[in-house]
Amino acid sequence: MQQLEDALSTPKEYLALVGAFALLLLFVLGVGVSSLTSLIGFVYPAYASLLSIESRQPSQTTQWLTYWTVYAFFSILEVLIDWLLYLVPFYFAFKLAFLLWLMAPQTLGALFLYDAFLKGFLKRNEARIDGAMEQAKRSASTVTKELAGASADLAGEGLKAAAKAAGKGD
């Protein structure tokens, strides 16, 4: 930043202001807002989560584990109705504001949503969720075994074909 300030002979405060304005303009115009919103909703919380793990402060770790739980539910909901969300004007501005509210330590939005809505839902449906996860594990295991068997068969056929081709070339 100092090099840019020296090269342009402009105070870094003005450069930061211009950069923030440019990002805001891109956001309002809809250029890259999906990626920008996802980055903001993911990068800072991931970094803060790592810091909370290293600091070993249970309150911080709880805040970020709760954020990721709410973020996961929000992401699932978003995938299910994304065709509808693209019709909402300034959806990504609302999404960004929502994610900032979720992650801000001053608002504790994630903890509020978890306590008010998700906790009861998860408790009521814990057995169903556990059953679905167990079934998903079994299905993944079956698919993995079938893929491994098919890959071995394919490799065997490939080796036979290569050996046959090598035998004809003599």
N, C-alpha and C positions, 0 to 999 in steps of 0.2 A: 504494500500500500504506500509505503514511504517513497519507493522508486516512482510509482505512478504520480504521486503528489509532486515530486521534484520535476519529473518530465513534463507535466502539464502546468506547472506553477499554479496549482489549485489546491486549496486546503483539503485534507482528507475528509473532513466533515461534509464538504460539498460533494465530493466524489461518492461518499456513502449515501448521501441523500439522493443523488442522481441514480445510483444503482438501485436503491429501494424504489424510487419512482418508476424506473424501467421495469423492475419486477412486477410492480403493481399494475403498470400498463399492460404488460404481457398477460397478467392474470385476468384483468378486466376484458381484454380482447379474446381470451380463451386460448392463447398460444401456449401449449405445453402445460396447461393447468392440471391435468390429470396426473402427470408425472411429478410435477412440483408438489402437489398436495400429498401424493403418496410418499415422496421423499421426506417432507416435513413430518408426516404422521409416522414415519418409520425410523429415520436416521437419528433424530434427537432422542426419542424414547429408547432406542437400542443403546445409544451411548450412555444415557442416564441409567439404564438398567445395569450395564456393566459397572458403572461407578458405584451403584448401590450394592452390588454383589461384593465388590472389593472393599467397600467401607464397612460392610457387615452391620448395617443399621436396619433392623427389622422393619421399621416404619417406612423407610424408603423402598425396601425390597417389596413390601406389601403393596405400596402405591404402584410400583411398576408392574408387578404380577397382575394386579387388578386392571391396570391399563391394557395389558396385552389380552386379558380375557375379554374385556369389553370391545377392544379393537377387533378381535377375532369374530365375535358375534356381529359386530357392525359390518365387517367385511363379508360374512356369509349372507347377511341380509341384503347388502349392496349387490352381490352377485345375483341373488334371486330376483331382484327387481330393477336391475340396472337399465333395462330397456325403458322403464318408466322414468327413472331418474334423469336421463338425458333430455327429457322434455321439460324439466324444471329449470327455469332461468336462474343463472348464477348458482347452480348446484354446487360447483366446486368451491365457491366462496363460502357457502354455508357449511360444506364438509370441512373446509379448513378451519373455520371458526369453531366447529364442533370438536375437531381433533385437538385444537389448541386448548379448548375448555377442558377436554378430557385429561390432557397431560399437565396442565398448569397446577403446580403445588398450592397456589393460592385458592383455587376453586375446588380442587379434589373432585372433579367431575366424574372421573372413572369410579371412584369409591362411592359417590352418590348413586350413580346408575346401577352399580353392582348391588349395593345394599337395597335400593328401592325396587329393582326389577329382576335382575339376573339371579341373585342368590335364591329367591323363592322358586323361580323357574327351574334352576339346576337341581335344587333339593327335591322338588316334586317329580322330576324326570330322571333322577340319577340312575335308577335301575334300567330304564329304557336306553339311556345314553351308554351305560356300561355294556348292555347287551349288543347294541349297534356297534360299539368299538370292538367287542369280542368277535362278532361276525365279520367285521372288516378285516381283522387280523387273520382269521381263518381263510377268508377269500384271498387275501394277499398271499398267504402261504401257499395255497393251492395254485394260484396263478404263477407264482415264482417257481414252484416245482414243475409245472407244465412247461414253462418257458425254458427252464434248465434242460428238461428232457428233449424238447424240440431243438434246442441249440446243439445238444450233443448229437442228436440224429442228423442234423444238418451238417455238422462238422464231419461226422463219419461219412456221409454221402460225398462231401467235398473231397475228403481224403481218398475215397475209392475212385472218384472221377479223376483226381490228379494222378493217382497211381496207374490207372488205366491209360490215361493220356501219355504218361511217361513211358509205359510199356509199348505203346504203338509207335512212339518216336524212335525206338531203337532200330 
